[in-house]
Amino acid sequence: MSVATGKAKARPSRRSDAELIAACLKGKESAWATLVDKYKNMIFSIPIHYGFSQDDSADIFQTVCMDLLTELPQLREPEALAGWLIQVTRNKCFHRKQSLSRSKVQEIGDFDPPDPAAEPDDFVSQLEQGQLLREILAEMPSQCRQLVDMLFFETPPRPYDQVAKELRMPRGSVGFARRSCLDKLKERLENLGY
């Protein structure tokens, strides 16, 4: 159950990017929604990283999604979609920073906007690893996904008492369930060479 809405979360699709893109090109709206949902956190995290406001980040996200929709038929390597999205989003951030700096009166001492092209390679690697982690978590059982989300992705992390209540498990089982979920996650990452 989603805490915010009280509705059950739909199980994420396990379809590959190539399958989702092919379905999108056939006009399947559900495939488009799944594709955007798969990458929304990664895309949105990039402008946040560059210091954009929530509103500016949302605008950049929408622009990237429109570019994706427009360029979908021309994508040559569907499995390289994550890298393509990272590059497009970084470029949008760079252009937005340039546009914002031109529209403001510059004062002596104003700093230049960061150049996403000059970003260290480990930033891109971190984005790709974050996306991989989201995809692996999407394949895990619902209880594991919720547990990992509550303990590691919420700020602040929830106390075990709240986790136990939300997941309807004895409080003493939370630590064991946490370890089991992390072991599954670790095994999957190791199988992928991480």
WORA-V604412 format. One record per backbone hydrogen bond with DSSP energy under -1.0 kcal/mol. NH is the residue of the N-H (numbers start at 1). CO is the residue of the C=O. Records with the same first field share a line. If there is no record, write none. Layout:
BEGIN
NH=CO ; CO
END
This chain:
BEGIN
2=7
6=2
20=16
21=17
22=18
23=19
24=20
25=21
27=24
28=23
32=28
33=29
34=30
35=31
36=32
37=33
38=34
39=35
40=36
43=39
44=40
45=41
48=44
49=45
50=46
51=48
52=47
57=53
58=54
59=55
60=56
61=57
62=58
63=59
64=60
65=61
66=62
67=63
68=64
69=65
70=66
71=67
72=68
74=71
75=72
80=77
81=78
84=80
85=81
86=82
87=83
88=84
89=85
90=86
91=87
92=88
93=89
94=90
95=91
96=92
97=93
98=94
99=95
100=96
101=97
102=98
103=99
110=107
118=115
119=116
123=120
125=121
126=122
127=123
128=124
129=125
130=126
131=127
132=128
133=129
134=130
135=131
136=132
137=133
138=134
145=141
146=142
147=143
148=144
149=145
150=146
151=147
152=148
153=149
154=149
158=150
163=159
164=160
165=161
166=162
167=163
169=164
173=170
174=171
177=173
178=174
179=175
180=176
181=177
182=178
183=179
184=180
185=181
186=182
187=183
188=184
189=185
190=186
191=187
192=188
193=190
194=189
END
